[in-house]
Amino acid sequence: MPLEDKVPLMVEWWSAAHELLVEQGIQRKLLAGAVSQSGAKLRGGYGEFFGRLKRCDVPVLIFSAGLGDVLLEILKHNNVLSSNLSIRANFMHFSEEGLLQGFKEPLIHTFNKGEGHLASPTHTAHDRPNVLLLGDSLGDVSMADNLTNVMNVLRIGFLNDKVSPVFCSRGKESGLLLLV
């Protein structure tokens, strides 16, 4: 299916998923506990990786189509949240009472990660010439395409448990494919 046909379907799917979450009556105060009890884990070696990036003052952007508030809690829970790290994701909008009301714009999905969200002037890496791009979907490959002043991009694709023939055939678009 051509990308131009996939994008509207992806927007429809994510919008419907977000509406279902709103209908659940999610409370902000319960997020940290839910993450703590979820068993969500970062990849092995994350502490050393994030620690070294912080010590060397390397800007880190986590760009995800996932739930930004949940990612933030996972980083807090694993003690890796620091001033050199920023998150671009689908963040929740809560009422004054802490009840989920909706999601903040823009909607981020698999196929719009390269549409300039990364080039935001608020991101601390906008003037860096080198980018290490880590991703686990085909949409991640193009995340750095609209960055200015970038001279070198090393793309690393994680296959995780989703080893599909399409991803493997498109592996040439990543500098390196890792099966983990």
N, C-alpha and C positions, 0 to 999 in steps of 0.2 A: 504494500500500500504506500503510495507517495506521501511524503512528509506533509504536504499541504492538506491532505485528507486526514492525517493522524492528529494534527494539532487541534482542530475543533473538537474532536472526540476526546482528546486528553483534557482539554479545558472543561468539557461537560462532565467527564468522570471525576476530576478533582473537585469541581464545584459541588457535585452530588455528594461526594465523600465528606466534604466540609460541612454541608448541610446536615448530614447524618450525625456528625460529631456535635453540632450545635444542639440538635434535638436530644442529645443524651444528658444535657444539663451539667456539663463538666464544670467543676469548680477549681479555680486557680490554686487554692490552698492545698488541694489534694495531689497536684502534679508531682511534687518532690517525693512524696511517699510512694506514689505509683511507680515512679522510675526506680526508686530504691528497691521495691519489691519485685520489679519486672525481671531482674536478672540480665538486663541489657548490658552488653560488654563492648569495650573498645578492642581493637586489634592488639595482639601481643606486642610489647615494646612501646606502647603508647606513651608511657610516663617518660622514658628516655627521649623519645622523639619530640614531644611537646616541650619538655624541659630544655633540650638543646636549642630548639627554635626560640624559646623565650630568652635564654641566656645570650644568644647571638642577635637578639632584637630583630628576628625575621618575622615579617607580617604573615599571619595565617588567616585565610578566609575559608570558612566552611560554607560551601554553597550547596544547598540541598532542596529537593522538592518535598522533603519531609516536614514535620512539625517543628518549627524553630524553638518553641517553648520547651518541648521535650528534649531536643538536642542540647539546649542550654542546661537543663537539669542533669542530663547525662554527663556533661562536661564538669559541672559542679560536683556531682557525686563522685567523679573520678579524680577530683582535685587538679584539673588541667586548665581551668578557665583562667585566662590572664589578659593583660592589657594589649598584647600583640595579636590577640585573636578576635575575629569578628565573624558573625553568622549572617548569611543571607538565606532565608528560608520562609516558609509559610508560618507567620506568627499569628497567634490567636489575639482576638480583641475581646477583652473582658469588660463587663459592666462594673460600676463602682462597688457592687456587692461581690464581685469576683466570679460571676457566672459567665461562661462562654457565650458571646453574642454573635460572633462571626470571625472573619479572618481579615487581616490587613492586606492591602494591595502592595505590590502586584502579586498575582497568583503565579507561583513558580511551579513548573512541571518539567518533565524529562526533556521536552523538545524546545524550551525557550531559555535554557540556561546560558546561551551565547548571545542573547539579544541586548547586551549592554548593561545588564544588572551589575556585572563585574566592574565595569568602567565608571561606576559611581565615584564622584569626586570625594566622597566621605571615606572611601576605602584607602587605607594607609599604603597599599602596595601599588597605587596607580602609576608611580614613576619608576618602578623596579624593572630592569631589563630582562630578568630571568624569572621563569615561572616553572614550578613543579606542580603538575596537574595530576591529581589522583581521582579516579572515578570508577564506577562499576556499571555504567550503562552507556549505550551508544551516544546518547545526548550529551554525556559529559565530555566527550572528545572535543567538542567545539566551544567549551566554556571560555577559553582564552582568546578566541578569534577576534573579538572586538576591542581588545586592550590596545592602548597606544603605548609607544615607547618600549614594546617588548621585542627583544632580539632573539631570545632562546626559550623554547617551551619543550619540556620533557613531559610527555604524556604517559602515565602508567595506568593501565586498565586492570582492575581486579575482576576475575571471573567468578569469585565466590562459589556458590552452588548453582549458579545460573549459566552453566556452560551450554550456550546455544550455538548452533552452526552459524547463525547470522553474526553473532558477536565475534566468533573466531574468524569468520571470513573478513570481517571489518577490522580485524586486529592490526592490520597494516597502518591504520590511522593512529594507533597508540605507539609510542616508542617502545613499550614493553608491556606484555601481558603476563599477569601472575595468576596462577590457579591456587587459591587458598581455601 
